[in-house]
Amino acid sequence: MLRAAMDRVAAGGWRLVNLDCVIFAQRPKILPHRPAMRKRIAEVLGVDESAVWLKAKTGESVGPIGDEQAIAAECVALIER
């Protein structure tokens, strides 16, 4: 899905400047996996790893995320022509 979205962005004459993502998960802990995740996302997007950033937040033991029933992600992409 990520590659398809990037292909559509590129087809419209745009390029990715950077990507900032927040992963909401009680478990697993993201920090030990963050470098590998950033590297792989950058590879899929065809950008330098420095253009991809990942942060993680827990559900503070509240709601579906805190109860370990769900994981969510929010990403913001800066694109330019």
DSSP file (Angstrom, degrees, kcal/mol; ACC not computed):
  #  RESIDUE AA STRUCTURE BP1 BP2  ACC     N-H-->O    O-->H-N    N-H-->O    O-->H-N    TCO  KAPPA ALPHA  PHI   PSI    X-CA   Y-CA   Z-CA
    1    1 A M     >        0   0    0      0, 0.0     4,-2.4     0, 0.0     5,-0.2   0.000 360.0 360.0 360.0 -39.5    0.0    0.0    0.0
    2    2 A L  H  >  +     0   0    0      1,-0.2     4,-2.4     2,-0.2     5,-0.2   0.931 360.0  47.3 -63.5 -45.4    2.8    2.4    0.8
    3    3 A R  H  > S+     0   0    0      1,-0.2     4,-2.4     2,-0.2    -1,-0.2   0.905 111.6  51.3 -62.9 -41.3    4.5    1.9   -2.5
    4    4 A A  H  > S+     0   0    0      2,-0.2     4,-1.8     1,-0.2    -1,-0.2   0.907 110.4  48.9 -63.0 -41.7    1.2    2.3   -4.4
    5    5 A A  H  X S+     0   0    0     -4,-2.4     4,-2.0     1,-0.2    -1,-0.2   0.916 111.7  49.1 -64.0 -42.3    0.6    5.6   -2.5
    6    6 A M  H  X S+     0   0    0     -4,-2.4     4,-2.6     1,-0.2    -2,-0.2   0.875 107.6  54.8 -65.8 -36.9    4.1    6.8   -3.3
    7    7 A D  H  X S+     0   0    0     -4,-2.4     4,-2.4     1,-0.2    -1,-0.2   0.892 108.3  49.2 -62.2 -39.5    3.6    5.9   -7.0
    8    8 A R  H  X S+     0   0    0     -4,-1.8     4,-1.2     2,-0.2    -2,-0.2   0.890 110.3  50.6 -67.7 -39.0    0.5    8.0   -7.1
    9    9 A V  H  <>S+     0   0    0     -4,-2.0     5,-1.9     1,-0.2     3,-0.5   0.945 113.2  45.5 -61.6 -48.0    2.2   10.9   -5.5
   10   10 A A  H ><5S+     0   0    0     -4,-2.6     3,-1.9     1,-0.2    -2,-0.2   0.878 107.6  57.4 -64.5 -38.6    5.1   10.7   -8.0
   11   11 A A  H 3<5S+     0   0    0     -4,-2.4    -1,-0.2     1,-0.3    -2,-0.2   0.791 102.4  56.6 -63.6 -27.0    2.7   10.3  -11.0
   12   12 A G  T 3<5S-     0   0    0     -4,-1.2    -1,-0.3    -3,-0.5    -2,-0.2   0.410 125.6-102.6 -83.9   2.4    1.1   13.6  -10.0
   13   13 A G  T < 5S+     0   0    0     -3,-1.9     2,-0.3     1,-0.3    -3,-0.2   0.688  82.3 124.4  87.3  18.8    4.5   15.3  -10.2
   14   14 A W      < -     0   0    0     -5,-1.9     2,-0.3    -6,-0.2    -1,-0.3  -0.710  42.7-157.2-109.4 160.8    5.2   15.4   -6.5
   15   15 A R  E     -A   80   0A   0     65,-2.5    65,-2.2    -2,-0.3     2,-0.4  -0.983  25.7-108.0-135.9 150.6    8.1   14.1   -4.4
   16   16 A L  E     +A   79   0A   0     -2,-0.3    63,-0.2    63,-0.2     3,-0.1  -0.614  28.4 178.3 -78.3 128.5    8.4   13.2   -0.8
   17   17 A V  E     -     0   0A   0     61,-3.5     2,-0.3     1,-0.4    62,-0.2   0.859  67.7 -25.0 -91.9 -51.7   10.4   15.7    1.3
   18   18 A N  E     -A   78   0A   0     60,-1.3    60,-2.7     2,-0.0     2,-0.4  -0.989  50.4-142.6-158.4 164.3    9.9   13.9    4.7
   19   19 A L  E     -Ab  77  52A   0     32,-3.0    34,-2.5    -2,-0.3     2,-0.5  -0.998  10.5-168.7-133.7 127.9    7.6   11.6    6.5
   20   20 A D  E     -Ab  76  53A   0     56,-2.6    56,-2.5    -2,-0.4     2,-0.4  -0.975  14.0-177.1-121.5 119.0    6.7   11.8   10.2
   21   21 A C  E     -Ab  75  54A   0     32,-2.7    34,-2.3    -2,-0.5     2,-0.4  -0.903  17.3-162.0-122.1 145.0    4.9    8.9   11.8
   22   22 A V  E     -Ab  74  55A   0     52,-2.9    52,-2.4    -2,-0.4     2,-0.5  -0.995  10.3-158.7-121.5 126.4    3.5    8.1   15.3
   23   23 A I  E     -Ab  73  56A   0     32,-2.8    34,-2.7    -2,-0.4     2,-0.7  -0.921   4.0-155.4-106.3 126.4    2.8    4.5   16.2
   24   24 A F  E     +Ab  72  57A   0     48,-3.4    48,-2.2    -2,-0.5     2,-0.3  -0.896  36.2 136.1-103.9 111.1    0.3    4.0   19.0
   25   25 A A        -     0   0    0     32,-2.5     5,-0.2    -2,-0.7    46,-0.1  -0.958  47.7-154.4-156.8 133.7    0.9    0.6   20.7
   26   26 A Q  S    S+     0   0    0     39,-0.7    -1,-0.1    44,-0.4    40,-0.1   0.917  83.0  46.8 -71.0 -43.9    1.0   -0.6   24.3
   27   27 A R  S    S+     0   0    0     38,-0.2    -1,-0.4    -3,-0.1     2,-0.1  -0.970  86.7  42.8-145.3 151.6    3.2   -3.5   23.1
   28   28 A P  S    S-     0   0    0      0, 0.0     2,-0.3     0, 0.0    -1,-0.1   0.611  81.9-120.9 -77.0 164.7    5.6   -4.3   21.5
   29   29 A K        -     0   0    0     -2,-0.1     4,-0.2     1,-0.1    -2,-0.1  -0.569  20.4-157.4 -69.6 131.7    8.0   -1.5   22.3
   30   30 A I  S >> S+     0   0    0     -2,-0.3     3,-1.9    -5,-0.2     4,-1.3   0.821  73.6  80.8 -83.6 -33.6    9.0    0.2   19.1
   31   31 A L  G >4 S+     0   0    0      1,-0.3     3,-0.6     2,-0.2    -1,-0.2   0.833  90.6  50.6 -48.9 -46.0   12.3    1.7   20.1
   32   32 A P  G 34 S+     0   0    0      0, 0.0    -1,-0.3     0, 0.0     4,-0.2   0.779 119.0  39.5 -64.6 -22.2   14.4   -1.5   19.6
   33   33 A H  G <> S+     0   0    0     -3,-1.9     4,-2.3    -4,-0.2    -2,-0.2   0.526  88.8  96.2-101.1  -9.0   12.9   -1.9   16.1
   34   34 A R  H <X S+     0   0    0     -4,-1.3     4,-2.9    -3,-0.6     5,-0.3   0.880  80.2  51.7 -56.4 -47.2   12.9    1.8   15.1
   35   35 A P  H  > S+     0   0    0      0, 0.0     4,-2.2     0, 0.0    -1,-0.2   0.929 113.8  44.1 -58.3 -44.1   16.2    1.9   13.1
   36   36 A A  H  > S+     0   0    0     -4,-0.2     4,-2.3    -3,-0.2    -2,-0.2   0.885 114.1  50.7 -67.0 -37.7   15.2   -1.2   11.0
   37   37 A M  H  X S+     0   0    0     -4,-2.3     4,-2.5     2,-0.2     5,-0.2   0.930 110.9  48.0 -65.8 -45.4   11.7    0.2   10.4
   38   38 A R  H  X S+     0   0    0     -4,-2.9     4,-2.5    -5,-0.2    -2,-0.2   0.922 112.2  50.4 -60.2 -44.4   13.0    3.6    9.3
   39   39 A K  H  X S+     0   0    0     -4,-2.2     4,-2.1    -5,-0.3    -2,-0.2   0.928 112.6  45.4 -60.7 -46.4   15.5    2.0    7.0
   40   40 A R  H  X S+     0   0    0     -4,-2.3     4,-2.4     2,-0.2    -1,-0.2   0.910 112.5  49.8 -67.5 -42.1   12.8   -0.3    5.4
   41   41 A I  H  X S+     0   0    0     -4,-2.5     4,-2.3     1,-0.2    -1,-0.2   0.923 111.0  50.3 -61.2 -43.9   10.3    2.5    5.0
   42   42 A A  H  X>S+     0   0    0     -4,-2.5     5,-2.1    -5,-0.2     4,-1.4   0.895 109.7  51.4 -61.3 -40.3   12.9    4.7    3.4
   43   43 A E  H  <5S+     0   0    0     -4,-2.1     3,-0.3     2,-0.2    -2,-0.2   0.934 110.6  47.7 -61.5 -46.4   13.8    1.9    1.0
   44   44 A V  H  <5S+     0   0    0     -4,-2.4    -2,-0.2     1,-0.2    -1,-0.2   0.890 116.8  43.4 -62.4 -39.4   10.2    1.4   -0.1
   45   45 A L  H  <5S-     0   0    0     -4,-2.3    -1,-0.2    -5,-0.2    -2,-0.2   0.626 106.9-125.5 -83.0 -13.7    9.7    5.2   -0.6
   46   46 A G  T  <5 +     0   0    0     -4,-1.4     2,-0.3    -3,-0.3    -3,-0.2   0.853  69.0 118.8  71.8  34.6   13.0    5.7   -2.4
   47   47 A V  S   <S-     0   0    0     -5,-2.1    -1,-0.3    -6,-0.1    -2,-0.1  -0.809  72.6 -84.6-125.1 167.7   14.2    8.4    0.0
   48   48 A D    >   -     0   0    0     -2,-0.3     3,-2.2     1,-0.1     4,-0.2  -0.432  38.8-119.1 -68.4 146.2   17.1    8.8    2.4
   49   49 A E  G >  S+     0   0    0      1,-0.3     3,-1.7     2,-0.2    -1,-0.1   0.786 111.6  67.9 -58.1 -28.3   16.6    7.4    5.8
   50   50 A S  G 3  S+     0   0    0      1,-0.3    -1,-0.3     3,-0.0    -2,-0.0   0.660  91.1  63.2 -67.4 -14.3   17.0   10.8    7.3
   51   51 A A  G <  S+     0   0    0     -3,-2.2   -32,-3.0   -33,-0.1     2,-0.5   0.488  94.9  71.5 -86.5  -3.5   13.7   11.8    5.6
   52   52 A V  E <   +b   19   0A   0     -3,-1.7     2,-0.4   -34,-0.2   -32,-0.2  -0.953  59.6 179.3-118.2 127.9   11.7    9.2    7.7
   53   53 A W  E     -b   20   0A   0    -34,-2.5   -32,-2.7    -2,-0.5     2,-0.4  -0.991   6.9-166.3-130.1 139.1   11.0    9.6   11.4
   54   54 A L  E     +b   21   0A   0     -2,-0.4     2,-0.3   -34,-0.2   -32,-0.2  -0.974   6.0 179.7-123.4 134.3    9.1    7.3   13.7
   55   55 A K  E     -b   22   0A   0    -34,-2.3   -32,-2.8    -2,-0.4     2,-0.4  -0.914  13.6-148.2-124.5 157.1    7.8    8.0   17.2
   56   56 A A  E     -b   23   0A   0     -2,-0.3     2,-0.3   -34,-0.2   -32,-0.2  -0.971  12.6-178.1-129.6 144.8    5.9    5.7   19.5
   57   57 A K  E     -b   24   0A   0    -34,-2.7   -32,-2.5    -2,-0.4     2,-0.2  -0.989  18.2-137.1-135.9 145.4    3.3    6.3   22.1
   58   58 A T        -     0   0    0     -2,-0.3   -32,-0.2   -34,-0.2     8,-0.2  -0.460  24.8-116.5 -92.1 172.4    1.5    3.9   24.4
   59   59 A G    >   -     0   0    0      6,-0.3     3,-2.1    -2,-0.2     7,-0.4   0.317  41.8-123.3 -89.1   7.8   -2.2    3.9   25.2
   60   60 A E  T 3   -     0   0    0      1,-0.3     3,-0.1     5,-0.1     6,-0.1   0.817  64.9 -67.4  54.0  31.1   -1.4    4.6   28.9
   61   61 A S  T 3  S+     0   0    0      1,-0.2     2,-0.4     4,-0.1    -1,-0.3   0.768 111.9 118.3  60.0  28.2   -3.4    1.4   29.7
   62   62 A V    <>  -     0   0    0     -3,-2.1     4,-1.7     0, 0.0     3,-0.2  -0.968  63.8  -9.8-125.5 140.8   -6.6    3.2   28.5
   63   63 A G  H  > S-     0   0    0     -2,-0.4     4,-2.3     3,-0.2     6,-0.2  -0.022 107.7 -41.9  70.0-174.2   -8.9    2.2   25.6
   64   64 A P  H  4>S+     0   0    0      0, 0.0     5,-3.2     0, 0.0     6,-1.2   0.846 140.1  47.5 -59.2 -37.6   -8.3   -0.4   22.9
   65   65 A I  H >45S+     0   0    0     -3,-0.2     3,-1.5     4,-0.2   -39,-0.7   0.947 114.5  45.5 -70.0 -47.0   -4.7    0.6   22.4
   66   66 A G  H 3<5S+     0   0    0     -4,-1.7    -3,-0.2    -7,-0.4    -1,-0.2   0.791 111.3  53.3 -65.3 -28.4   -3.9    0.6   26.1
   67   67 A D  T 3<5S-     0   0    0     -4,-2.3    -1,-0.3    -5,-0.2    -2,-0.2   0.336 116.3-116.7 -86.9   6.5   -5.7   -2.7   26.6
   68   68 A E  T < 5S+     0   0    0     -3,-1.5    -3,-0.2     2,-0.2    -2,-0.1   0.781  85.3 116.6  62.6  31.2   -3.6   -4.2   23.8
   69   69 A Q  S   <S+     0   0    0     -5,-3.2     2,-0.3    -6,-0.2    -4,-0.2   0.549  76.2  23.0 -98.4 -12.2   -6.6   -4.8   21.5
   70   70 A A        -     0   0    0     -6,-1.2   -44,-0.4    -5,-0.1     2,-0.4  -0.985  54.5-155.7-151.8 157.4   -5.4   -2.4   18.8
   71   71 A I        -     0   0    0     -2,-0.3     2,-0.3   -46,-0.1   -46,-0.2  -0.990  21.1-174.8-131.2 140.2   -2.4   -0.6   17.3
   72   72 A A  E     -A   24   0A   0    -48,-2.2   -48,-3.4    -2,-0.4     2,-0.3  -0.915   8.3-161.4-133.9 160.7   -2.8    2.6   15.3
   73   73 A A  E     -A   23   0A   0     -2,-0.3     2,-0.4   -50,-0.2   -50,-0.2  -0.998   3.9-166.9-142.6 144.6   -0.5    4.9   13.3
   74   74 A E  E     -A   22   0A   0    -52,-2.4   -52,-2.9    -2,-0.3     2,-0.4  -1.000  13.1-176.2-128.9 132.4   -0.7    8.4   12.1
   75   75 A C  E     -A   21   0A   0     -2,-0.4     2,-0.5   -54,-0.2   -54,-0.2  -0.976  13.4-161.9-131.2 143.9    1.7    9.8    9.5
   76   76 A V  E     -A   20   0A   0    -56,-2.5   -56,-2.6    -2,-0.4     2,-0.5  -0.993  12.0-162.0-123.4 127.1    2.2   13.2    8.0
   77   77 A A  E     -A   19   0A   0     -2,-0.5     2,-0.6   -58,-0.2   -58,-0.2  -0.922   9.1-151.1-112.4 132.5    4.0   13.6    4.7
   78   78 A L  E     +A   18   0A   0    -60,-2.7   -61,-3.5    -2,-0.5   -60,-1.3  -0.906  25.9 177.4 -97.2 121.5    5.5   16.8    3.4
   79   79 A I  E     -A   16   0A   0     -2,-0.6     2,-0.3   -63,-0.2   -63,-0.2  -0.882   9.5-173.6-123.7 156.3    5.6   16.7   -0.4
   80   80 A E  E      A   15   0A   0    -65,-2.2   -65,-2.5    -2,-0.3    -2,-0.0  -0.974 360.0 360.0-144.1 158.2    6.7   19.3   -3.0
   81   81 A R              0   0    0     -2,-0.3   -65,-0.1   -67,-0.2    -1,-0.0   0.446 360.0 360.0 -80.7 360.0    6.5   19.6   -6.8
